[in-house]
Amino acid sequence: MELTLEMVILVAAGGFLAAFIDSVVGGGGLISVPVLLTAGLPPHLALGTNKLAGTLSSLTSTLTFMRSGYVDWRGTGKLVPLTAIGAAGGALLLQQVSSDWMRPIIVAMLIAVTLYTLLKRDWGAVRGDAARTLSRAGKLGMAAAALLLGGYDGFFGPGTGSFLIFAFLLSGLDFVQAAGNAKLLNFTSNVCSLVVFLLLGQVAFGIGLVMGAAMVAGSLIGSRIAIKQGSRYVRLLFLAVSLVLIARQVWLLLA
């Protein structure tokens, strides 16, 4: 696919904005996938190419949060294999089954997550102990969340970052810690999904690398602002993206 100057500008600008948001609370696919479709990519190729760019973006934000001490590698690292298995399985399942039936379920889940966060105003405001020991039930819950949300990201995707953050908030972390640990698992699911798309030949490398480069810049700036501004900023962005996700999924249901 030949890259024109107009296409490069469109993809770079869209990728930067998508990564700026996605680096903190996820939801960047709301911007990046439509941009790739507008650039002329067919749906299956747009999804695979988005995974290439998204992997570069999530790697950047994960490293930024990790260097600032907002990722509990010892605890969250144990969940990485589960997320990897789920993501690979979800991406393979997507090749066989349409994901459209999930929209009503996801809308209901996003509404529940948003309302819960709105009602608990001080939730996630105070920094918790990221390295603390969870109960047996808590560990099983996080393991299940890592596996299922990894599968969800590979199969469908919208809202994965929000759901991961919500899971870490339930475990007692603040919004910035939750965002950092969520990015590690989100990066894992992106990589595993990308491998499947690569094996199926559903990645456009030229346009994907252009978007990926812009996403790296967006991720660096977005994650650094989140770390500097703290939990209040992340909470507001989390709620804003959740509301946009709900509106987007409802619109697709009614279209």
C-alpha positions in Angstrom: 0.0 0.0 0.0 1.5 3.3 -1.1 1.9 6.0 1.6 0.9 9.5 0.6 1.8 12.6 2.6 -1.8 13.1 3.5 -2.0 9.5 4.8 1.1 9.9 6.8 -0.1 13.1 8.5 -3.5 11.5 9.2 -2.1 8.3 10.7 0.6 10.1 12.7 -1.8 12.6 14.2 -4.4 10.0 15.0 -1.8 7.7 16.4 -0.3 10.3 18.7 -3.7 11.2 20.2 -4.7 7.6 20.5 -1.5 6.7 22.3 -1.7 9.7 24.6 -5.0 8.4 26.0 -4.3 4.8 25.7 -1.0 5.1 27.6 -3.0 5.9 30.8 -6.4 4.3 30.7 -6.7 2.5 27.4 -9.3 3.2 24.8 -6.9 4.3 22.1 -8.4 1.9 19.6 -11.5 4.2 19.5 -9.3 6.6 17.6 -6.6 4.5 15.9 -8.8 1.9 14.2 -11.1 4.4 12.6 -8.1 6.3 11.4 -6.7 3.2 9.8 -10.0 2.5 8.1 -10.2 6.1 6.9 -6.7 5.6 5.4 -8.1 2.8 3.3 -7.2 -0.4 5.1 -9.9 -3.2 5.1 -11.2 -4.1 8.6 -9.1 -7.2 9.2 -5.9 -5.5 8.1 -6.8 -2.4 10.2 -7.1 -4.5 13.3 -3.8 -6.3 12.7 -2.0 -3.1 11.9 -3.4 -1.4 14.9 -2.0 -4.2 17.1 1.5 -3.5 15.6 1.3 0.2 16.5 -0.5 -0.5 19.8 2.3 -2.9 20.8 4.9 -0.2 20.3 2.8 2.2 22.3 2.0 -0.1 25.2 5.7 -1.1 25.5 6.7 2.6 25.8 4.1 3.4 28.4 4.8 0.2 30.4 8.5 1.0 30.6 7.8 4.6 31.6 5.5 3.4 34.5 8.0 0.7 35.4 10.9 3.1 35.7 8.8 5.4 38.0 8.1 2.5 40.3 4.4 2.1 39.4 4.6 -1.5 38.3 4.7 -4.4 40.7 6.7 -6.8 38.6 6.9 -9.5 41.2 3.1 -9.7 41.6 1.8 -8.6 38.2 4.6 -10.5 36.4 3.0 -13.7 37.5 -0.2 -12.8 35.7 1.6 -12.2 32.3 1.5 -15.9 31.2 -2.2 -16.0 31.8 -2.8 -12.9 29.8 -0.6 -14.2 27.0 -2.6 -17.5 26.8 -5.9 -15.6 26.8 -4.9 -13.1 24.2 -3.6 -15.7 21.7 -6.7 -17.8 22.2 -9.0 -14.7 21.7 -7.2 -13.6 18.5 -7.5 -17.1 17.1 -11.2 -17.3 18.0 -11.8 -14.0 16.3 -10.8 -15.6 13.0 -13.7 -18.1 13.4 -16.5 -16.2 15.2 -17.9 -12.7 14.9 -17.4 -10.5 18.0 -20.5 -8.3 17.4 -22.6 -10.3 19.9 -20.4 -9.0 22.7 -21.5 -5.4 22.3 -24.6 -5.4 24.6 -22.6 -7.2 27.3 -19.7 -4.8 27.1 -22.0 -1.8 27.3 -23.6 -3.1 30.5 -20.1 -3.8 32.0 -18.8 -0.4 31.1 -21.8 1.3 32.6 -21.4 -0.7 35.8 -17.7 0.1 36.1 -18.3 3.8 35.4 -21.1 4.1 37.9 -19.1 2.3 40.6 -16.2 4.7 40.1 -18.4 7.8 40.1 -20.1 6.7 43.4 -16.9 5.9 45.2 -15.3 9.4 44.9 -12.3 8.7 47.0 -11.6 5.3 45.6 -8.1 4.9 44.2 -7.0 8.3 45.5 -4.6 7.1 48.2 -1.5 5.2 47.2 -1.7 1.6 48.3 0.9 -1.1 48.9 1.6 -2.5 45.4 3.6 -5.3 46.8 1.2 -6.4 49.5 0.0 -10.0 49.8 -3.5 -10.6 48.5 -5.8 -13.2 50.0 -6.3 -16.5 48.2 -9.6 -15.3 46.8 -7.9 -12.0 45.7 -5.1 -13.9 43.9 -7.6 -16.2 42.2 -9.7 -13.2 41.2 -6.7 -11.4 39.6 -5.6 -14.6 37.8 -9.1 -15.0 36.3 -9.2 -11.3 35.3 -5.8 -11.6 33.6 -6.8 -14.7 31.6 -10.3 -13.4 30.7 -9.3 -9.9 29.8 -6.4 -11.1 27.8 -8.8 -13.2 25.8 -11.2 -10.3 25.5 -8.5 -8.0 24.2 -7.5 -10.6 21.5 -11.1 -11.3 20.5 -12.8 -7.9 20.8 -10.8 -5.2 22.6 -12.7 -2.0 23.4 -12.4 -1.1 27.1 -9.6 -3.6 27.9 -7.5 -0.9 29.6 -10.5 0.3 31.6 -11.4 -3.2 32.8 -7.8 -4.0 33.7 -7.5 -0.8 35.8 -10.8 -1.6 37.5 -9.5 -5.0 38.5 -6.3 -3.5 40.0 -8.3 -0.9 41.8 -10.4 -3.6 43.4 -7.2 -5.2 44.6 -6.4 -2.0 46.5 -4.1 0.1 44.3 -4.5 3.8 43.5 -5.3 5.0 40.0 -1.7 5.6 38.9 -0.5 2.2 40.2 -3.5 0.5 38.7 -2.7 2.2 35.3 0.9 1.1 35.5 0.2 -2.5 36.3 -2.6 -2.6 33.7 -0.2 -1.5 31.0 2.0 -4.5 31.6 -0.8 -6.9 31.0 -2.1 -4.8 28.1 1.3 -4.9 26.5 1.3 -8.7 26.9 -2.1 -9.1 25.3 -1.0 -6.8 22.4 2.1 -8.8 21.7 0.4 -12.2 21.7 -2.5 -10.9 19.5 0.0 -9.3 17.1 1.9 -12.6 16.7 -1.4 -14.2 15.6 -2.1 -11.4 13.1 1.4 -11.6 11.8 1.1 -15.4 11.2 -2.1 -14.7 9.3 -0.5 -12.0 7.2 -2.9 -9.3 8.5 -0.5 -6.5 9.2 0.4 -3.6 6.9 4.0 -2.8 8.1 4.5 0.6 6.3 1.5 2.4 7.7 1.7 0.4 11.0 5.3 1.6 11.7 4.3 5.2 10.9 1.5 5.1 13.3 3.7 3.2 15.8 6.3 5.9 15.8 3.7 8.6 16.5 2.3 6.4 19.2 5.6 6.0 21.0 5.8 9.8 21.3 2.1 10.0 22.5 2.8 7.2 25.0 5.9 8.9 26.5 4.1 12.2 26.9 0.8 10.7 28.2 2.3 8.4 30.8 4.7 11.1 32.1 1.8 13.5 32.5 -0.2 10.9 34.3 2.6 10.1 36.7 3.2 13.8 37.4 -0.4 14.8 37.8 -1.4 11.8 40.0 -4.5 9.8 40.7 -7.0 12.6 40.3 -6.0 13.2 36.7 -6.0 9.5 35.9 -9.5 9.0 37.5 -11.0 11.9 35.4 -9.5 10.5 32.2 -10.6 7.0 33.2 -14.2 8.2 33.6 -14.1 10.2 30.4 -12.8 7.3 28.3 -15.3 4.9 29.9 -18.2 7.3 28.9 -16.9 7.6 25.3 -16.6 3.8 25.1 -20.2 3.4 26.3 -21.4 6.0 23.7 -19.4 4.4 20.9 -20.7 0.9 21.6 -24.3 2.1 22.0 -24.0 3.9 18.7 -22.7 0.8 17.0 -25.6 -1.2 18.5 -28.2 1.2 17.1 -26.5 1.8 13.7 
